[in-house]
Amino acid sequence: MSNVIELLERIGNDAGLQTQDSFSQAVIDSNLSNDLKKMLLERDVKNLARELDVCADVVCAMLPAEDEPKETDESDTQQEEK
């Protein structure tokens, strides 16, 4: 699996591999299985993700912090009582 990740990284980093011909040649020259090569050449994202066991659902949540209770001094409470 690391071979396909390395190839995808190389394709993403090398602007020269963005054309269909250079992309196809890079995939054909790689040491990947024929099934993986076929998925890449056909741009079959669904089956490629299944083969690589990619988790597509990433969730991020942010919760606001709770306010801390105010601390009151004894003098404040005595003044409020008066």
N, C-alpha and C positions, 0 to 999 in steps of 0.2 A: 504494500500500500504506500510506502514512503516514496517509491519510484513515481507513482502518479502524482503525489503531492509535490514532489520536486519538479516534475514536468510542468504542472500547472503554475507553480511559482515562477519558473523560468519564462513561461509564456506571458505571465502577468508583468514581469520585469523587463522583458526584451521587446521593445516597440517593433523590431524587425519581424517578430513572429505574429504580428497582428493580421497579416494578410492570410487569406485562405490557403494559398499555396505553401507558404512557409510554415503555417500551423500544421497542415497535413503532413508535410515532410518531417517536422519535428516529432509528431505522433508516430509516424511510420518508423522512424529511426530509433525510437525509444525501446527500452527493454520491457515493455508492458505486455500483458497477455493479449491475445487477439480479441477477446471480449472487451477489455478495457479500451483498446485501440478503436474498435468499432463504435463503442459508446461515445468516445471523444470526437471521432470523425463525424458522427451523425448528430453530435451535440445533444445527446440523449441525457439531459440533466437528471431526470427522474430516476432512471435506472443507474446512472453513475452515483447519485446520492445514496441509493439503496445499497449498491455494491460497496461503497466506502463507509457505510453506516453513519451518515451525516445526520446530526440532530439540527433540524432547521428551525425549531421553535425555541427562540431565546427570549426570555421575558425579563424586563427590568422594572422595578417598582421603587418609588421613593415615597416615604411617609414623613410628614412634618413632625418635628420634635415636639414633645409635650412641654407646656409651660411648667416651670417649677413653682411650687407654692411659695407665696411671699412669707418671709419670716418677719414676725412683728416683735418689737422690743416691749419690755414690760412697761416702759414709760408711755408708749403709744396706747397700750390697752388701758392704762390707768386714766389717761386723758380722755379716752373714748367713754369710759364709765362715768366720768364727771359730766 
